[in-house]
Amino acid sequence: MIKELQSESVDRLFQAILTLQSVEECHTFFEDICTVNEILSLSQRLEVAHMLGQKKTYLEIAEKTGASTATISRVNRSMAYGNGGYDIVFDRIRDQQTGH
């Protein structure tokens, strides 16, 4: 875990996110706490990760998402050498979609 993220305020943010119970509640909360560009940047990174998991090329990803190759590379590094956060999320989404 990154030392700068270890704080009561970051824990409070994550606890707040964990209370959200629907996509609509997420829209409401994130529209209040983030700028439109921040939300779009986060969603772009998640889409990049999804496409990397599907073995899409950087060119395909850049064309579909508008992400720079630097962003794609950064997400790719996180997926390869990070903490496994993308895997947790994608596994759980897949489980929800298949009813597991």
Salt bridges, closest charged atoms under 4 A:
GLU31 OE2 - HIS27 ND1 3.55
GLU47 OE2 - LYS64 NZ 3.14
ASP91 OD1 - ARG94 NH2 2.32
